Amino acid sequence: MVEVFKTNVQDEDHALLLVAEIQKSFPGYIVNFDLEDCDRILRVKSSARIDADSIIKLLHELGYHAGILPDEVPTFAL
């Protein structure tokens, strides 16, 4: 499974610390940030269900905002 979050993380050093905290709390998760994206993406991968609410809560406790980015299905005009 993959879950993608929009965040307000700006700094690469902060992102690295957050990755470490998330992986400490959720050892099976593979975590990375894409701070070049306008949504400051946090991407979490796991072979099991991802506890998105707990990730959002953890980031909030550490002073950051995170929200799930909805899957966008492109619509095509016929």
C-alpha positions in Angstrom: 0.0 0.0 0.0 1.0 3.6 -0.5 -0.4 6.7 1.2 0.5 10.2 0.1 0.3 13.2 2.4 0.4 17.0 1.8 2.6 18.6 4.4 4.0 22.0 5.4 7.6 20.6 5.9 10.0 23.1 4.3 13.4 22.0 5.3 15.4 18.9 4.3 16.9 18.5 7.7 13.4 18.5 9.3 12.2 16.0 6.7 15.1 13.7 7.6 14.2 13.9 11.3 10.6 13.3 10.6 11.4 10.2 8.5 13.4 8.9 11.4 10.6 9.5 13.9 8.0 7.9 11.6 10.2 4.8 11.0 10.8 4.6 14.7 7.1 4.6 15.4 6.2 2.4 12.4 9.2 0.1 11.7 7.7 -1.5 8.6 7.0 1.7 6.8 9.2 3.0 3.9 9.1 6.8 4.2 10.3 9.7 2.0 9.6 13.3 1.3 9.4 15.2 -2.0 10.0 18.8 -0.9 10.3 19.9 -4.5 6.6 19.2 -5.0 4.3 22.2 -4.3 2.4 20.0 -1.8 5.7 19.0 0.1 4.8 15.4 -0.3 5.3 12.7 2.3 5.0 9.3 0.8 4.6 6.2 3.0 4.8 2.6 1.6 4.0 -0.6 3.5 3.1 -4.2 2.7 0.3 -3.8 5.4 -2.4 -1.2 6.0 -1.0 2.3 6.7 -2.3 4.0 9.8 -2.7 7.4 8.2 -4.4 9.0 11.2 -1.5 8.1 13.5 1.0 9.5 11.0 -1.0 12.8 10.8 -1.2 12.9 14.6 2.6 12.2 15.0 3.5 15.0 12.6 1.0 17.3 14.4 2.6 16.5 17.8 6.0 17.4 16.2 4.7 20.8 15.0 3.8 20.0 11.4 0.6 19.7 9.4 -0.2 16.7 7.2 -3.3 15.6 5.3 -4.0 12.8 3.0 -3.8 13.7 -0.7 -6.9 12.2 -2.4 -6.4 10.0 -5.4 -7.2 12.1 -8.5 -8.7 10.2 -11.3 -8.5 12.2 -14.5 -11.7 12.8 -16.4 -11.7 12.8 -20.1 -14.2 14.5 -22.4 -15.6 12.2 -25.0 
